[in-house]
C-alpha cells in the first residue's frame, strides 16, 4: 500500500502446490502499521509448504475506505507464452473479523 508498485516479499516453487489440497491460514491486521502472516500446509500430511510473516508492514493507505482482498492465481502477461489454463478449487472457506 506504500506505492502503486507491486513488490514481491516472498516466493517459492509452484511444484508442491499442484494437484493437492492445501490448508491456508492468512492473518492480516490492516493499517499503516499493519501485520501479515500466511501459512500453507498440505492437507494429506500437514507439511508446511510455505510460510511468511511480517510484523511491520504498511498495508493500508490512510485515505482508503475499504479493503478488497484477492485469492487466486495471478500471472504476468510479460511472458504470455508461459500462461496456462489453471483452476483453483475452494472448500471450507471462511473469513473472520477480529477486533
N, C-alpha and C positions, 0 to 999 in steps of 0.2 A: 504493500500500500504506500510505500515511501515515494515511489516514482511510477511513471507509466511504463517502465521497462519490466520485462519478466526476468527473474533471476532463478537459476537452478540452485537449490540449497542442499540437495542430496539426490543420489541416483543409484540404481542397482541394475543388474542384468534381468531382463524380462523372462528368460527361460523358465525359472522355477514357478512362475505365476501362470503359465499356460496350461489349460485343461485341468485345473484343480480348483476346488472350493477353498476360499480364503475367509478368514475372520479378520476384520479390520476394525480397530478401535482408534478413533481420532478425537482428541480433546483440544478444544480451542477456547481461549479466553481472548475475545476481541478487544483491542484497544491500541492506543498509541504506545502503551507499554504492555503489550499482549504476550501470550504464551501459546505454544503449539507443540503437540506431540502426536505421533502416529506409530502404531504397531500393526504389522501384517503377519498373521500366522497361517500356516497350512492347517486346514481343519483335520485332515486324516491323522496327523501325528503331533499337532501343536508346535511344530518347529517354527521359530521366528525367522521369517524370510527377510524382513526389513523393519528397521525402526529408526526414528529420527525424533529429536526433541530440541526445542529452542525456548529457553525461559525468558528471553528478552527480544521480542520481535514486534515491529510495528506492522500490524495487520488491519489497521483501521484509519481511514482518512478523517480528520476532525470534522469535515463538513458532511460526511456521509450520514444517511438516514436509515439505511438497511444493508444487510449483507445478502449476497446471492451465491451460496456455496455450489460447487460443481463436483460431481463424482463421475468418473468415466475414463475414456481413452482420449487423450489429446495428442495430436500429431502435427508436425510442421509440414507445410506444403513446399518447403525449401528443397526437399528431396522426394518429389511426388512419385518417383519410380519405386520407392520403398513402402508406399502405402498399401495396406491390405484391408480386406473386409474383416472387421473384428466384431465380436459380440461380447457384451458384459451382462451377466445374469445376476440379479439381486434377489436375496431371500432374507427374511427376518430383519428387515431394515428398520432402524429406529433412530430418532433424533430426540435428545433430551436437553432441555434448557435448565441450567443450574445457576442460581443467583449467587 
